[in-house]
Amino acid sequence: MRALIRLSGLDVALFALFVASGFCGLLYQVVWVRLAFAEFGVITPVLSVVLSVFMAGLGIGTWLGGSVARRLGARFGISPVVIYAAAEALIGIGAFAVPMMFGAGAAWLLTQGASSSSGYLLFSALIIAGALLPCCILMGATFPLMMDFLRQAKRDDTRSFSFLYLANVIGAMLGTIATAVVLVELFGFARTWMIAAGINLCIAVAALVLSRRVPHAPLADTVVAARIAHTPAGRWRLWVLFATGFTSLALEVVWTRAFTFVLHTTIYAFAMILATYLLATWLGSLAYRMLHGSPREPSNAGLMQALGIAVLIPVVLNDPALQANTAIVLASILPVCFILGYLTPRLVDEYAQGNPDLAGRCYGLNILGGILGPLVAGYLLLPVLDVRVAQIVLAVPLLVMAALSLSGGAVTAMRRVAVAVPVLALLFIGTRISHSYEEGVVRDGPREVHRDHVATVVAYGTGMDRGLLVNGTGIAKLTSITKVMAHLSLAEHGAARSAVAICFGMGTTLRSMRSWGIEAVGVDLAQSVIDAFGFFHADAAAVAADPRMTLIADDGRRFLQRAGRDYDVIAVDPPPPPEAAGSSLLYSTEFYDAVKGRLAPGGLMHQWLQTGNQQILRATMRSLADSFPYVEIYWSVENWGLHVLASMRPIRVLTPEELLARMPEAARADLMEWFPGRTIEEVTAAILARRVSVRDILADPQATPRITDDRPYNEYYLLRHRGWAP
């Protein structure tokens, strides 16, 4: 720990400021992604735009911050730390503007009545960029601004970048954990970003105090000659920084999909990946700071060779045949992230030699790679490749660099063998033996795999044992419950001419709606889910070709907000589990407001609710009952889950005879398809047999929390489950 023990009072102050700054940066990223989902749809393009704008802003700020600081300092005699304080203050103020700009932009898009998905995405991307870019540029500028200040205060320090990088990564890791585990659950999103804004303002005040204690002393020579910046070695460092930024962020996208089979779909899954990534990066950066100049310090070539081995470890250890658990999966990415954490600040230090302009240039290239990597992974690789193959493809740049590092004459044959053997062994296992969940979960019987930029979908099984996996998680099976979703609500309405099935799944509900002879729309987030329709139903092609039927790949909530018409019935079957990340946007009071806005007079919403988690069930029912004055509830015919009917007008409770009388012959035939050996009178009686009142679920409504966009009670639950929060 020598690198930390030797810290001066100034070092400690700057380190603390950058820990706090990194904390806020990751907190904002998490909050901004969620705000964008709520306003523009839970779709991959929105996520990609937020992350790309975030990284682009960091890159622009890093690239330009140093030169802007020097010009202002030369013209007005302002210390870089004062400009740094202004940047932090503006970030805090800007945090208040982002939600307002998102809301105004989303409202404007709705008034435009855009019908083209590409047009909507283009304008939403421009709105997101306009809202986020200023804050992100200011975040990126903090690095060169503080480096310039350190260069004035400590003129012999050539490793200022790695010092600030280490602090920033520690803060980012703490911000990831605190946001996911503590802040959102206790305070909601709005108060969480307000806390971050308050921290930014405190950082600004602390930086101003620091400027009073450390006098401004600009360097006469503003361009410090770095010995290796314009040499072949310097150019090689730039390429390595670009390639590692590209590969690491692209792999993070692939890991998020590949590890879902083990980590599942909660918000804690992505938080665990990100926290592990940042923890290993922090440890690697700390190791560099501690080992620099010591006999044990590894060479850059040695690090590249180790990186070529480490990048293949997750490919092998994420095989379902190994029955990998959370610890194994997360441990598999530790080596590659540790090496990247060591290598990145070292290369920047070596290239920049403490010069903020040169540091901005090379770190900006690293960030540029971080922008392009996720886009390539999300839009080019994952839609066409198995996640196992995608990881191997993304490893190629690092493998090439490892091979080049072994090509020098000074490298011994023993060294080449020591690197080549594990690399070739891992490649052989990864390409010939290992399987991803796409290949390994379902090996017997028929199956289909469909991929797009949203998800990888596996349809498998035969007869009534067919199932649907999305990113390795089972979300649907053939069940009569999904038929009842259509028939119960349409019969209760009595005169429906149009309906929507949100969360299309296997398509059973839409198929049953068709038997009523009405217009119906099926909406699902992933086109690949819709593409699997034919695997589950032999008449899927006829259903899709029916001019009364429409299949749309879109976020269900966004579809409702953009729809140009009202519907008599809106059926919502949220994917399991109810704790899944983003699912609260289908249970919140704001979602129910969107449903009400698209229900025709006398219209019904029919929502399927799982009953496993009673706290979540009560919170959902509170939100629903607060939104709709009339609610009727029935236990499902399979004795798990609830059919909930909600309307702005009284709902007439039907008898089994009335339910049957309202059903056309085609609907009766459809309902009985999966009830062999039973009469239709028995089935209709079973559907209505177990009626439940809202009071049976909500004994004390006022004591039960609601699910809102700001307080996603069902998604953030760790403290509550541990008994540490109400």
C-alpha positions in Angstrom: 0.0 0.0 0.0 3.0 2.3 -0.4 1.3 4.3 -3.1 -1.4 5.3 -0.7 0.7 5.8 2.4 2.8 8.5 0.6 -0.2 10.6 -0.2 0.1 14.3 0.8 -2.8 16.4 2.1 -3.3 17.8 -1.4 -3.3 14.2 -2.8 -5.9 13.1 -0.3 -8.2 16.1 -1.1 -8.0 15.5 -4.9 -8.4 11.8 -4.5 -11.6 12.3 -2.4 -12.9 14.8 -5.0 -12.5 12.3 -7.8 -14.0 9.4 -5.8 -17.1 11.6 -5.3 -17.1 12.6 -8.9 -16.9 9.0 -10.1 -19.7 8.1 -7.7 -22.0 10.7 -9.2 -21.1 9.8 -12.8 -22.2 6.2 -12.5 -25.2 7.2 -10.5 -26.3 9.6 -13.2 -25.8 6.9 -15.9 -28.1 4.5 -14.1 -30.8 7.1 -13.5 -30.6 8.6 -17.0 -31.0 5.1 -18.6 -34.2 4.6 -16.5 -35.6 8.0 -17.2 -35.0 7.5 -20.9 -36.8 4.1 -20.8 -39.8 5.6 -19.1 -40.1 8.5 -21.6 -38.9 6.8 -24.9 -39.5 3.1 -24.4 -37.7 0.1 -22.9 -35.8 -0.8 -26.1 -32.2 -1.4 -26.9 -31.8 1.7 -29.2 -32.7 3.9 -26.3 -30.1 2.2 -24.1 -27.5 2.4 -26.8 -28.1 6.1 -27.4 -27.8 6.9 -23.7 -24.6 5.0 -23.2 -23.1 6.3 -26.5 -23.9 9.9 -25.7 -22.5 9.4 -22.2 -19.2 8.0 -23.6 -19.1 10.5 -26.4 -19.5 13.4 -24.0 -16.7 11.9 -21.8 -14.5 11.6 -24.9 -15.1 15.2 -26.1 -14.6 16.6 -22.6 -11.4 14.6 -22.1 -10.1 15.6 -25.5 -10.8 19.4 -25.2 -10.7 20.1 -21.5 -7.0 20.7 -21.2 -6.7 23.2 -24.1 -9.8 25.1 -23.0 -8.5 25.3 -19.4 -5.1 26.8 -20.6 -6.8 29.3 -22.8 -9.1 30.5 -20.0 -6.2 30.5 -17.6 -3.9 32.5 -19.9 -6.7 35.0 -20.7 -8.2 35.5 -17.3 -5.6 34.1 -14.9 -8.0 31.4 -13.7 -6.6 28.3 -12.0 -7.7 24.9 -13.6 -9.2 23.9 -10.3 -11.6 26.9 -10.4 -12.7 25.8 -13.9 -13.0 22.3 -12.5 -15.3 23.6 -9.7 -17.4 25.4 -12.3 -17.7 22.1 -14.3 -18.9 20.2 -11.2 -21.4 22.9 -10.3 -22.8 22.9 -13.9 -23.1 19.2 -13.8 -25.1 19.4 -10.6 -27.4 22.2 -12.1 -27.7 20.2 -15.4 -28.9 17.2 -13.5 -32.1 19.1 -12.7 -32.5 20.0 -16.4 -32.2 16.4 -17.8 -35.6 15.1 -16.5 -37.4 18.2 -17.7 -35.8 18.0 -21.2 -36.7 14.3 -21.4 -40.3 15.0 -20.5 -40.7 17.9 -22.8 -39.0 16.0 -25.7 -41.2 13.0 -25.2 -44.3 15.2 -25.1 -43.3 16.9 -28.3 -42.7 13.6 -30.0 -46.3 12.5 -29.1 -47.7 15.7 -30.6 -45.9 15.1 -33.8 -47.9 11.9 -34.4 -44.9 10.1 -35.8 -45.8 6.8 -37.4 -42.3 5.7 -38.6 -40.3 3.8 -36.0 -37.1 5.0 -37.6 -38.2 8.6 -37.5 -39.3 8.3 -33.9 -36.0 6.8 -32.9 -34.0 9.5 -34.8 -35.8 12.3 -33.0 -35.7 10.6 -29.6 -32.0 10.1 -30.1 -31.5 13.8 -30.8 -33.5 14.7 -27.7 -31.5 12.4 -25.5 -28.2 13.7 -27.0 -29.3 17.3 -26.5 -30.2 16.6 -22.9 -27.2 14.6 -21.8 -24.3 15.8 -23.9 -23.5 19.0 -22.0 -23.3 17.3 -18.6 -21.3 14.4 -20.1 -18.8 16.8 -21.8 -18.3 18.5 -18.4 -17.7 15.1 -16.7 -15.1 14.3 -19.3 -13.4 17.6 -18.9 -12.7 17.0 -15.2 -9.8 14.7 -16.0 -7.6 17.2 -18.0 -8.6 20.1 -15.8 -7.4 18.3 -12.6 -4.4 17.0 -14.4 -3.5 20.6 -15.4 -3.8 21.6 -11.8 -1.7 18.7 -10.6 1.0 19.6 -13.2 1.2 23.1 -11.7 1.2 21.9 -8.1 3.5 18.9 -8.6 5.6 19.6 -11.7 7.6 16.3 -11.5 4.5 14.1 -11.4 4.1 12.1 -14.7 1.5 9.7 -13.4 -1.3 12.1 -12.5 -3.7 10.4 -14.9 -3.5 7.0 -13.2 -3.9 8.7 -9.8 -7.1 10.3 -10.9 -8.2 7.2 -12.8 -7.9 5.0 -9.7 -10.0 7.4 -7.6 -12.6 7.7 -10.4 -13.0 4.0 -10.8 -13.4 3.5 -7.0 -16.1 6.1 -7.0 -17.8 4.5 -10.0 -17.8 1.1 -8.3 -19.3 2.6 -5.1 -21.8 4.6 -7.1 -23.0 1.4 -8.9 -23.4 -0.5 -5.7 -25.0 2.3 -3.8 -27.5 3.2 -6.5 -28.6 -0.4 -7.1 -28.6 -1.6 -3.5 -29.5 1.4 -1.4 -30.4 4.8 -2.9 -33.2 4.0 -5.4 -34.9 1.6 -3.1 -34.9 4.1 -0.2 -35.4 7.4 -2.0 -36.6 6.7 -5.6 -35.0 8.0 -8.8 -35.7 11.7 -8.4 -34.2 12.0 -4.9 -31.3 9.8 -6.0 -30.2 12.2 -8.7 -30.8 15.1 -6.4 -28.4 13.5 -4.0 -25.8 13.3 -6.8 -26.4 16.9 -7.7 -25.9 17.9 -4.1 -22.6 16.0 -4.1 -21.5 17.8 -7.3 -22.2 21.2 -5.7 -20.2 20.1 -2.6 -17.3 19.1 -4.8 -17.5 22.5 -6.5 -17.3 24.3 -3.1 -14.4 22.1 -2.0 -12.5 22.8 -5.2 -12.9 26.5 -4.8 -11.6 26.2 -1.2 -8.6 24.3 -2.6 -8.0 27.0 -5.2 -7.6 29.5 -2.4 -5.0 27.4 -0.6 -2.9 26.4 -3.7 -1.9 29.5 -5.7 -2.3 29.5 -9.5 1.1 29.0 -11.1 0.8 28.5 -14.9 3.6 26.8 -16.7 5.5 28.9 -19.1 5.9 25.9 -21.4 2.4 24.8 -22.1 3.4 22.0 -24.4 5.4 19.4 -22.6 7.4 17.2 -24.9 6.5 13.6 -24.3 9.3 11.4 -25.4 7.3 8.6 -26.9 4.1 10.4 -28.1 5.1 10.6 -31.8 7.2 7.5 -32.0 6.1 4.1 -33.2 5.9 3.0 -29.6 3.6 5.9 -28.9 1.4 5.1 -31.8 1.2 1.4 -30.7 0.0 2.6 -27.3 -2.8 4.6 -29.0 -3.9 1.5 -31.0 -3.9 -0.6 -27.8 -6.0 1.9 -25.9 -8.5 2.0 -28.7 -8.6 -1.8 -29.1 -9.0 -2.4 -25.4 -11.7 0.2 -25.0 -13.5 -1.3 -28.0 -13.3 -4.9 -26.8 -13.9 -4.3 -23.1 -17.2 -2.4 -23.6 -18.3 -4.7 -26.4 -17.7 -7.7 -24.2 -19.7 -6.0 -21.4 -22.7 -5.9 -23.7 -22.3 -9.6 -24.7 -21.7 -10.6 -21.1 -25.0 -8.9 -20.1 -26.8 -11.2 -22.5 -24.7 -14.3 -22.0 -24.8 -14.3 -18.2 -28.6 -13.8 -17.9 -29.0 -17.6 -17.8 -27.1 -17.6 -14.5 -27.7 -14.1 -13.1 -31.3 -13.8 -14.3 -33.0 -10.5 -15.3 -33.2 -8.4 -12.2 -31.5 -5.0 -12.0 -29.0 -6.6 -9.6 -27.7 -8.8 -12.5 -26.3 -5.9 -14.5 -25.2 -4.2 -11.3 -23.2 -7.2 -10.3 -21.5 -7.4 -13.8 -20.7 -3.7 -13.7 -19.5 -3.7 -10.1 -17.3 -6.7 -10.7 -15.9 -5.0 -13.8 -15.1 -1.9 -11.9 -13.8 -3.7 -8.8 -11.3 -5.6 -10.9 -10.4 -2.4 -12.8 -9.8 -0.7 -9.5 -7.6 -3.5 -8.2 -5.7 -3.5 -11.5 -5.2 0.3 -11.3 -4.1 0.0 -7.7 -1.6 -2.7 -8.6 -0.1 -0.5 -11.2 0.3 2.4 -8.8 1.9 0.1 -6.2 4.2 -1.9 -8.6 5.4 1.0 -10.7 9.2 1.2 -10.7 9.6 -2.0 -8.7 11.4 -5.1 -10.0 8.1 -7.0 -10.0 6.4 -4.6 -12.4 5.3 -6.6 -15.5 6.1 -5.3 -19.0 3.4 -4.1 -21.4 4.1 -7.1 -23.6 3.6 -9.4 -20.7 0.3 -7.7 -19.9 -0.9 -8.1 -23.5 0.0 -11.8 -23.5 -1.9 -12.3 -20.2 -4.8 -10.4 -21.6 -4.9 -12.8 -24.6 -5.4 -15.7 -22.2 -7.8 -14.0 -19.8 -10.2 -12.8 -22.4 -11.1 -16.4 -23.3 -11.8 -17.6 -19.7 -15.5 -16.3 -19.7 -16.2 -18.3 -22.9 -15.3 -21.5 -21.2 -16.7 -21.0 -17.7 -20.1 -19.8 -18.8 -21.0 -23.3 -20.2 -24.4 -24.4 -18.8 -23.0 -28.0 -18.6 -20.7 -26.7 -15.8 -23.7 -25.6 -13.8 -22.0 -22.4 -13.3 -23.2 -20.3 -10.4 -23.1 -16.5 -9.8 -19.7 -16.6 -8.2 -18.1 -18.6 -11.0 -19.6 -16.4 -13.8 -18.5 -13.2 -12.1 -15.1 -14.6 -11.3 -14.5 -15.5 -14.9 -14.3 -11.8 -15.9 -12.1 -10.7 -13.1 -8.7 -11.5 -14.8 -9.4 -9.6 -18.0 -10.8 -6.6 -16.2 -7.9 -6.6 -13.7 -5.4 -6.5 -16.6 -7.3 -3.8 -18.4 -7.4 -1.8 -15.1 -3.6 -2.1 -14.9 -2.8 -1.5 -18.6 -5.1 1.5 -19.4 -3.8 4.0 -16.9 -0.2 2.8 -17.4 -0.4 3.4 -21.2 -1.9 6.8 -20.7 0.8 7.7 -18.2 3.5 6.5 -20.5 2.1 8.4 -23.5 1.2 11.7 -21.7 3.9 12.0 -19.1 1.5 14.1 -17.1 0.5 16.4 -20.0 -3.3 16.9 -20.0 -3.6 17.4 -23.7 -1.8 14.2 -24.6 -3.7 12.4 -21.9 -6.9 13.7 -23.3 -5.9 12.5 -26.8 -5.0 8.9 -25.8 -7.8 8.4 -23.3 -10.2 9.9 -25.8 -9.3 7.1 -28.2 -9.9 4.6 -25.5 -13.4 6.2 -25.0 -14.0 6.2 -28.7 -13.4 2.5 -28.7 -15.8 2.3 -25.8 -18.4 4.0 -27.9 -18.0 1.8 -31.0 -17.7 -1.5 -29.2 -21.2 -1.7 -27.7 -22.7 -0.6 -31.1 -20.8 -3.3 -33.0 -21.7 -5.9 -30.4 -25.4 -4.9 -30.1 -26.2 -4.3 -33.7 -23.8 -6.4 -35.7 -22.7 -9.4 -33.7 -25.5 -10.4 -31.3 -28.2 -10.3 -34.0 -26.4 -13.0 -36.0 -24.0 -14.8 -33.7 -24.3 -17.1 -30.7 -23.0 -15.3 -27.6 -20.2 -17.8 -27.3 -19.0 -17.0 -30.8 -19.5 -13.3 -30.3 -17.1 -13.4 -27.4 -14.5 -15.2 -29.4 -14.8 -12.8 -32.3 -14.4 -9.8 -29.9 -11.3 -11.5 -28.4 -9.5 -11.5 -31.8 -8.0 -7.9 -31.5 -6.5 -8.8 -28.1 -5.3 -12.2 -29.4 -3.6 -10.4 -32.4 -1.9 -8.0 -30.0 -0.8 -10.8 -27.8 0.7 -12.6 -30.8 2.5 -9.4 -32.0 4.0 -9.0 -28.5 5.5 -12.5 -28.9 7.0 -11.8 -32.3 10.1 -9.8 -31.1 13.5 -11.4 -31.1 14.0 -11.0 -27.4 11.0 -13.3 -26.6 12.2 -16.7 -25.6 10.7 -19.9 -27.1 9.6 -20.9 -23.6 7.7 -17.7 -23.3 5.9 -18.3 -26.6 5.0 -21.8 -25.5 3.7 -20.6 -22.1 1.3 -18.2 -23.8 0.4 -20.2 -26.9 -0.6 -23.4 -25.0 -3.3 -21.9 -22.7 -4.6 -19.7 -25.6 -4.9 -22.6 -27.9 -6.4 -24.9 -25.2 -9.0 -22.2 -24.3 -9.8 -21.7 -28.0 -10.2 -25.4 -28.6 -12.5 -25.8 -25.6 -14.4 -22.6 -26.5 -15.0 -23.6 -30.1 -15.3 -27.4 -29.9 -16.5 -28.3 -26.4 -18.2 -25.4 -24.7 -21.8 -24.4 -25.3 -23.7 -21.3 -24.6 -27.3 -21.3 -23.2 -28.5 -21.0 -26.8 -27.0 -24.4 -27.5 -26.7 -26.1 -24.2 -29.9 -25.5 -22.3 -32.1 -27.4 -24.8 -30.3 -30.2 -26.5 -33.1 -32.7 -27.1 -36.1 -32.3 -29.3 -36.9 -29.5 -31.8 -35.9 -25.9 -31.2 -35.5 -22.7 -33.1 -33.1 -19.8 -32.3 -34.0 -16.2 -33.3 -31.8 -13.2 -32.6 -32.0 -9.5 -32.9 -30.4 -6.5 -31.2 -32.9 -6.8 -28.4 -32.7 -10.5 -27.4 -31.8 -14.0 -28.3 -34.9 -16.2 -28.3 -35.0 -20.0 -28.1 -38.3 -21.8 -28.8 -38.2 -25.4 -27.9 -40.1 -28.6 -27.1 -43.1 -30.5 -28.5 -46.8 -30.5 -27.8 -47.9 -28.7 -24.7 -44.3 -28.9 -23.3 -43.1 -26.2 -25.6 -41.4 -23.2 -24.0 -39.9 -19.8 -24.8 -36.5 -18.6 -23.5 -35.4 -15.0 -23.9 -31.7 -14.4 -23.2 -31.7 -17.8 -21.4 -34.7 -17.0 -19.1 -38.0 -18.9 -19.4 -40.7 -16.3 -20.0 -43.7 -18.3 -21.4 -45.2 -21.8 -21.9 -48.3 -23.0 -23.6 -51.1 -22.6 -21.1 -54.8 -22.2 -21.2 -54.3 -19.1 -19.0 -53.3 -17.1 -22.0 -56.5 -18.1 -23.9 -58.6 -17.0 -20.9 -56.7 -13.6 -21.2 -58.6 -13.0 -24.4 -61.9 -14.8 -23.9 -62.7 -13.5 -20.4 -62.1 -9.8 -21.2 -63.8 -9.9 -24.6 -66.9 -11.6 -23.1 -67.0 -9.2 -20.1 -66.9 -6.3 -22.6 -69.7 -7.8 -24.7 -69.3 -5.6 -27.7 -65.6 -5.3 -28.4 -64.4 -4.5 -31.9 -60.7 -4.0 -31.2 -58.1 -5.3 -28.8 -54.4 -5.2 -28.0 -52.2 -7.9 -26.6 -49.1 -6.3 -25.0 -46.2 -8.7 -24.3 -47.0 -11.0 -27.3 -45.0 -14.0 -26.0 -46.0 -17.2 -27.8 -48.9 -15.3 -29.5 -51.7 -17.4 -27.8 -53.7 -14.4 -26.6 -53.7 -12.7 -30.0 -54.6 -15.9 -31.7 -57.6 -16.3 -29.4 -58.6 -12.7 -30.0 -58.8 -13.5 -33.7 -61.5 -16.1 -33.0 -63.8 -13.2 -32.0 -63.7 -11.7 -35.5 -62.3 -8.4 -34.3 -59.3 -6.2 -35.1 -56.3 -7.0 -32.8 -52.7 -5.9 -32.4 -49.9 -8.0 -30.8 -47.0 -6.0 -29.4 -43.7 -7.3 -28.2 -40.4 -5.7 -27.4 -38.4 -8.2 -29.5 -38.9 -9.0 -33.1 -37.3 -12.3 -32.5 -40.1 -13.3 -30.2 -42.6 -12.5 -32.9 -40.5 -14.5 -35.4 -40.9 -17.6 -33.1 -44.8 -17.5 -33.4 -44.9 -20.3 -36.0 -43.0 -22.7 -33.7 -45.9 -22.7 -31.2 -48.9 -22.5 -33.5 -49.4 -24.3 -36.8 -51.8 -21.5 -38.0 -49.4 -18.7 -37.1 -48.9 -17.8 -40.8 -52.7 -17.5 -41.3 -53.0 -15.4 -38.2 -50.2 -13.0 -39.3 -51.7 -12.8 -42.8 -55.2 -11.9 -41.5 -55.7 -8.2 -42.4 -57.4 -7.7 -39.0 -54.3 -8.8 -37.2 -51.2 -6.6 -36.7 -47.9 -7.7 -35.2 -45.6 -4.9 -34.0 -42.1 -5.0 -32.4 -42.2 -2.1 -30.0 -42.2 -1.2 -26.3 -45.8 -1.8 -25.1 -46.0 1.4 -23.2 -44.6 3.5 -26.0 -47.0 1.8 -28.4 -49.9 2.9 -26.3 -48.6 6.5 -26.0 -48.1 6.7 -29.8 -51.2 4.8 -30.9 -53.5 6.9 -33.0 -56.7 5.2 -31.8 -58.5 3.7 -28.8 -59.2 0.0 -28.1 -62.0 -1.8 -26.4 -59.7 -4.3 -24.6 -56.1 -4.0 -23.7 -54.5 -7.3 -22.4 -51.2 -7.1 -20.6 -49.2 -10.2 -19.7 -45.9 -8.9 -18.2 -42.9 -11.2 -18.5 -41.8 -13.1 -15.4 -40.5 -12.6 -12.9 -42.3 -9.5 -11.6 -38.9 -8.4 -10.2 -37.4 -8.3 -13.7 -35.5 -5.1 -14.7 -37.8 -2.6 -16.3 -40.9 -4.5 -15.5 -42.3 -1.8 -13.2 -42.9 0.3 -16.3 -45.8 -2.2 -16.9 -47.1 -2.0 -13.3 -46.7 1.6 -12.4 -49.4 4.2 -12.0 -48.0 6.0 -15.1 -48.4 2.9 -17.2 -52.0 2.6 -16.1 -52.5 6.2 -17.0 -51.2 5.3 -20.5 -53.7 2.4 -20.7 -56.6 4.6 -19.6 -55.6 7.1 -22.4 -56.1 4.3 -25.0 -59.2 2.6 -23.7 -62.4 3.4 -25.6 -65.5 4.3 -23.5 -66.5 1.3 -21.6 -63.1 -0.4 -22.4 -61.4 -3.0 -20.2 -57.8 -3.7 -19.3 -57.0 -7.3 -18.5 -53.7 -7.8 -16.7 -52.2 -11.1 -15.6 -50.5 -10.9 -12.1 -48.2 -13.5 -10.6 -48.9 -14.3 -6.9 -45.6 -15.6 -5.6 -44.4 -12.4 -4.0 -47.1 -11.0 -1.8 -45.5 -7.6 -1.2 -45.1 -7.0 -4.9 -48.7 -8.3 -5.6 -50.1 -5.8 -3.0 -48.1 -2.9 -4.3 -49.2 -3.7 -7.9 -52.8 -3.9 -6.7 -52.5 -0.6 -4.9 -51.3 1.1 -8.1 -54.0 -0.5 -10.1 -56.8 0.2 -7.7 -55.7 3.8 -7.4 -55.8 4.2 -11.1 -59.1 2.4 -11.9 -62.3 2.8 -9.9 -63.7 -0.6 -11.0 -61.6 -3.8 -10.6 -62.7 -7.4 -10.8 -60.3 -10.3 -10.0 -60.4 -14.1 -10.7 -58.0 -16.9 -9.8 -56.7 -18.6 -12.9 -58.1 -22.0 -13.9 -54.6 -23.5 -13.2 -54.7 -22.2 -9.6 -51.7 -19.8 -9.9 -51.9 -16.2 -10.8 -54.7 -13.7 -11.1 -56.8 -12.4 -13.9 -57.4 -8.7 -13.1 -60.0 -6.7 -15.1 -60.0 -3.0 -14.7 -62.2 -0.2 -16.1 -63.3 3.4 -15.7 -66.9 2.1 -15.8 -68.7 -0.6 -13.7 -67.9 -4.1 -14.8 -70.8 -6.5 -14.9 -69.9 -9.8 -13.2 -71.0 -12.5 -15.6 -72.4 -15.9 -14.8 -70.9 -19.0 -16.5 -74.1 -19.1 -18.7 -73.7 -15.5 -19.7 -70.0 -15.9 -20.5 -70.8 -18.9 -22.7 -73.7 -17.1 -24.4 -71.5 -14.2 -25.4 -68.8 -16.3 -27.1 -69.0 -16.9 -30.8 -68.6 -20.5 -32.0 -65.0 -19.9 -33.2 -64.1 -18.6 -29.7 -65.7 -21.6 -28.0 -63.7 -23.9 -30.2 -60.5 -22.0 -29.5 -61.1 -22.0 -25.7 -61.6 -25.8 -25.6 -58.5 -26.6 -27.7 -56.4 -27.2 -24.6 -59.2 -28.6 -22.3 -59.4 -32.2 -23.4 -62.0 -34.4 -21.6 -64.0 -31.4 -20.2 -67.2 -29.8 -21.4 -67.3 -26.1 -22.2 -69.8 -25.6 -19.4 -67.3 -27.0 -16.9 -64.5 -24.7 -18.3 -66.6 -21.5 -18.2 -67.7 -22.3 -14.7 -64.0 -22.9 -13.7 -63.0 -19.5 -15.1 -65.5 -17.6 -12.9 -65.4 -20.0 -9.9 -62.9 -18.1 -7.7 -63.6 -14.5 -7.6 -61.4 -12.3 -5.4 -62.0 -8.8 -4.1 -59.5 -6.0 -4.0 -59.9 -6.0 -0.2 -58.9 -9.6 0.0 -55.5 -8.5 -1.3 -55.3 -5.0 0.1 -56.5 -5.2 3.7 -54.9 -1.7 4.4 -54.5 0.1 1.1 -53.0 3.3 2.7 -50.2 1.2 4.3 -49.3 -0.4 1.0 -46.8 1.4 -1.2 -47.6 2.0 -4.9 -45.4 1.2 -7.8 -44.5 4.3 -9.7 -41.9 5.2 -12.3 -40.0 7.0 -9.6 -40.3 4.3 -7.0 -40.1 0.9 -8.8 -41.0 -1.1 -5.7 -41.0 -4.5 -7.4 -37.5 -4.1 -9.0 -35.5 -2.7 -6.1 -36.1 -5.0 -3.1 -32.8 -6.2 -1.7 -32.9 -4.1 1.6 -36.6 -5.0 2.0 -35.9 -8.7 1.6 -33.0 -8.5 4.1 -35.3 -6.8 6.6 -33.3 -3.6 6.5 -36.1 -1.5 5.0 -39.9 -1.4 5.2 
